Amino acid sequence: MGRLYYSITEVAAMFDVNPSLLRFWEKEFDCLSPKKNSKGTRFYSAEDIETIKTIRYLVKEQKLTLSGAKQRLKTNKNEVERKLKMAEKLKAIRAELIAIRKELNQEEAIQMEITDNI
């Protein structure tokens, strides 16, 4: 993240959610409070974005209810953040393994083609 603040549209795009969902989460979760200018335009900091990432993980991936997610954030925020980081690492490893498998399959196909032509 290179900038200090992001608009609601930019943050919604980052998480593939509607801006209305971000506004809803803002009402539901005390820990999410983006800055607003005099017109009411929201500006999300890197910390806000990390909070949204955590909320999204709990609600969308862990399938917790809003009250369950709130409870987890109150009682075990550090544990939740640790599990989120672990899940992100595992997703990255999985993507890398899929890419390696694809590359190996392509190499195998090339070798079979060469063998067939001999």
C-alpha angles and dihedrals in degrees: 000000000000104000132065096229138021131198122246089251092055093047092047089053091049090058098031092238134123118264087238089064090054090051089049092050089049089059093044101043119055090198091066112074117144119195117261130204125219090278092053095251110155122232117193121208126208088261091053089050091052089051091051090049089054094046091048091050092052097043103034104029103027090037094225121160117245090258090049091050091048090051093050092050091050098046106027110018093142092049091048091050091048091052091046091054090048091050091050091051091049091050090051091049090048091051090049092050091050090052091049091049091050091050092048091049090052091050091048090051090051092049091050090050091050091048091050091052094053 
